[in-house]
């Protein structure tokens, strides 16, 4: 196994029933098209030398393709999340099993009791961890996560989220640590030491593949051009079926480096 492992989970046949919070329910979502887009997404990582670990599909969990919400990685430490939507509560079980089987060296913690935490609310920038406090993640979940990550040398910052599903629906970070966001759904850009607004909503989400290479949606051409002019290699992928359900490129995988 390479030193770059990608955890993924194929879309449920019931994905069209997934939770929607801040956008209109789509008129239709094609499971067939979603499977094709998901496979193309994984192929990009495979071509970059990532080892793919596939968690068994969960047809009874419509949102389960958005695996990022179930676990957050901090180096060799995994924090099993506690999704803030009851329909998603079963999702972390098989994800934890897959981690313990495929990555036995990983230390595993869990958010427990009354705590709720969605991985999409957690943005890591170096040793700073920004956690969205909003609809899916509560104060008790943040308190438990703070205790875990402080022991690993990270500093946690709670960030109010009222205009987007998750913190990472509104902001992500470039390889140099600059936080980028789409201003209409950013509560307070001043929280971040270095912040840059971007011109398109679907340009918010970037996955850092290396110090100079990012992955993002193909539905943000202006942002793609901006990042390329900044000297980054940008790979784009079509994920329209997932974007229709408030998903993005970060939601579809968990990256273990």
Buried (B, 14 or more C-beta within 10 A) or exposed (E): EEEBBBBBBBBBBBBBBBBEEBBEEBEEBBEEBBBEBBEEBBEBBEEBEBBEBBBEBBEEBBBBBBBBBBBBBBEEBBBBBBBBBEBBEBBBEBBBEBBEEBBEEBEEBBBEEEBBBBBBBBBBBEEBBBBBBBBBBBEBBBEBBBEBBEEBEBEBBBBEBEBBBBBBBBBBBBBEEBBBBBEEBBBEBEBBEEBBEBEBBBBBBBBBBEEEBBBBBBBBBEBBEBBEEEEBEBBBBBBBBBBBBBBBBBBBBBBBE
